[in-house]
Amino acid sequence: MSNNSHEAHDPNASTADPTDGRQPYEWQSKYPKDAMQIIRFESIYLFILLLMSLLGILLTWNRYLENFLFNPEILDPKIFRIYSYYCFAGLLGGTTFSIKYMYRVVARGYWHMDRQIWRLLSPFMSISISFSVGTLISASYIGSDTIKFSHSAASAIGIGFLVGYFADQAIGKMYEIAMVLFGPTSSHHKK
């Protein structure tokens, strides 16, 4: 397959090209009006998620959430903060990835309705994956002698963001961990 053929079908190809294959002064959208309404809705939705993730990190950092939601005698505030950082940073990473994906597929003409459910739910998948990876780090299932994870706010936010941004790859890594822990399942069931 030639490189040009690959670029014609890859929304990530030639990301440095600001023209998106258009001629000068070709400014009108090629999407119909009803598609543009859905694209605007999805863009506003992603912007709201972006603000929510940043606000969640801020409210966790200033300890507003733990003071508002929980009694410190019942719940360890430090544990709550670390996992809140993982979750909100995972949402930030997943939303950032979704925004990048959204503007690339819209600009290159690859946006379509069949991926809407993925675009809407992907940031939430990033939350659960970030929370799970944070748990695996705390349980020392992830890490090695060369990679040390601290339980600081900065570490949880950084790891949560990366896991959220690369949630699809993180799911693949979690599958590998599950195969080590549980082994493959047999396709033949004995009666």
C-alpha positions, 0 to 999 in steps of 0.5 A: 500500500502506498503512503498516499493511500494510507494517508487518505484513510488515516485521520492521524496522517499529516497532522502538521498539514493545516489545509486538510486538503482544501484549496485557499478560500475554501471555507464552507463546511462540507458537512450538512446542517444536521451533522454540524449540530451534532458535531457542535453538541459533541464539542460542547460536551467534551468542553464541559468534561474538560472543565469538570476534570480540571475542577475536580482536580482543583476541588480535590487539591484544596480538599473541598471534596473530602470535607464536603462529602465525607467524615474523615473518621470514616474514610481516610482522606489521603486515600480518597485524594489519591484515587480522586486524582486518578479519576479526575486526571483519567477524565482529563486524559480521556477527554483530551484524547477525545478532543484531539480525535474529534477535531482530526476526524471532523477536519479530515472528513471522517466524522460519522454517527457510528462512532458517536457512542465511542466518542461520548463514553470514551472519557468515562472508560478512561476514568475507570481504567485510571482508577483501576491502574491506580489500584494496581499501582497501590497493590504493587502489581504494576511497577518494577525495580526501574519504575517507582511510583509514588503516592503523591498528588503529582504522581497520581495526576500524571499517571492518571492523565497518561492512563486516561489518554492511552486508555485503549493501550492500558486495557491491552496491558490489563489484559496481559496482567489478567492472563498472568494472574488467571491464565487463558480460559479453555474453549472446551467445557467438560460435561 
